[in-house]
Amino acid sequence: MATTISDLVLVHIDNKPGFYARIEDVAPDVKAGWWRVKLLVLTVPLEVYTWILEEVQINGTPFTMGGTPVRLEKVESPVEREEVPPPSPPPVDPPVAEETEPARGGKVVSLLDRKKDK
């Protein structure tokens, strides 16, 4: 499964888990076949890194930065998504009987009409 915008990744540095990040944006780089990947690094404080990577590197193929091994691993939620059944149609209301007494209550005032008056 390809890694894309909004996915969470675990970034391994020197073959050890380093930090989590969310992919914020993927845009083509000037160099053909390479991508500018904007990562929101989930640390305190939050940081934003932009790395220039090939598509296979975004999808988990190891690479090096300054001789240090680096790898992105897409994170899948351990929580299984429950399938929600489609909503049932709303019940049909019985016909409204005519009121025998006048309705009681306050006057309804439109906020739109109030703005026009000012």
C-alpha positions in Angstrom: 0.0 0.0 0.0 1.5 3.3 -1.0 2.3 6.0 1.5 0.6 9.3 0.8 -0.5 12.7 2.2 -2.0 12.4 5.8 -0.4 9.1 6.5 1.6 8.5 9.7 5.1 7.2 9.3 7.6 5.9 11.8 11.0 7.2 10.7 13.9 4.8 11.5 17.3 6.4 12.0 20.4 4.2 12.0 18.1 1.1 12.0 16.3 2.2 15.2 12.9 3.8 15.6 13.5 7.6 15.6 10.3 9.6 15.5 6.8 9.6 14.2 5.7 12.1 11.5 2.6 12.8 9.4 3.1 13.4 5.7 1.7 16.9 5.0 2.5 17.3 1.3 4.2 15.5 -1.6 5.1 17.7 -4.5 7.3 17.1 -7.5 10.9 18.2 -7.2 12.8 19.9 -10.1 14.8 16.7 -10.5 12.7 14.2 -12.4 11.5 11.2 -10.4 12.1 12.9 -7.1 9.5 14.4 -4.7 9.5 17.1 -2.0 8.0 15.4 1.0 6.8 17.7 3.8 6.8 15.9 7.2 5.1 17.2 10.4 7.4 15.7 13.0 5.4 14.7 16.1 7.8 16.0 18.7 7.5 18.7 21.3 7.7 21.3 19.9 6.3 20.2 16.5 8.7 20.6 13.7 8.4 20.5 9.9 11.0 18.8 7.7 11.1 18.8 3.9 13.0 15.9 2.4 13.6 15.2 -1.2 13.0 11.5 -1.8 12.2 9.0 -4.6 8.8 7.4 -4.5 10.3 4.0 -3.4 11.9 5.7 -0.4 8.5 7.3 0.5 7.1 3.8 0.4 9.7 2.2 2.7 12.8 1.4 0.8 15.9 2.3 3.0 18.2 5.2 2.0 21.0 7.1 3.6 21.3 10.8 4.6 24.9 11.8 5.2 25.8 8.1 5.5 23.2 7.4 8.1 20.6 4.7 7.2 17.0 6.1 7.1 13.7 4.3 6.4 10.1 5.5 6.5 7.6 2.9 7.7 3.8 3.6 7.2 1.9 3.2 10.5 -1.4 1.4 10.4 -3.8 1.9 13.3 -4.1 -1.1 15.6 -7.8 -0.2 16.1 -10.0 -2.1 13.7 -12.5 0.1 12.0 -16.1 -0.8 12.7 -18.4 -1.0 9.8 -21.2 1.3 10.4 -24.5 0.2 8.8 -26.1 2.8 6.5 -28.6 5.0 8.3 -32.2 3.8 8.1 -34.7 6.2 6.5 -36.4 8.6 8.9 -39.8 7.4 10.2 -42.8 8.9 8.5 -44.6 11.3 10.9 -48.3 10.8 11.2 -50.4 13.7 9.8 -50.6 16.7 12.1 -54.0 17.3 13.5 -55.2 20.9 13.4 -54.7 22.8 16.6 -57.8 23.8 18.5 -55.9 26.3 20.6 -53.7 29.1 19.4 -50.0 28.3 19.7 -48.3 29.9 22.7 -44.8 31.1 22.7 -42.6 34.0 21.6 -42.2 35.6 18.2 -39.6 34.1 15.9 -37.1 36.8 14.7 -34.9 36.2 11.7 -31.3 37.2 12.3 -30.9 37.9 8.6 -33.7 40.5 8.8 -32.1 42.1 11.9 -28.8 42.6 10.0 -30.7 44.2 7.0 -32.3 46.7 9.3 -29.0 48.0 10.7 
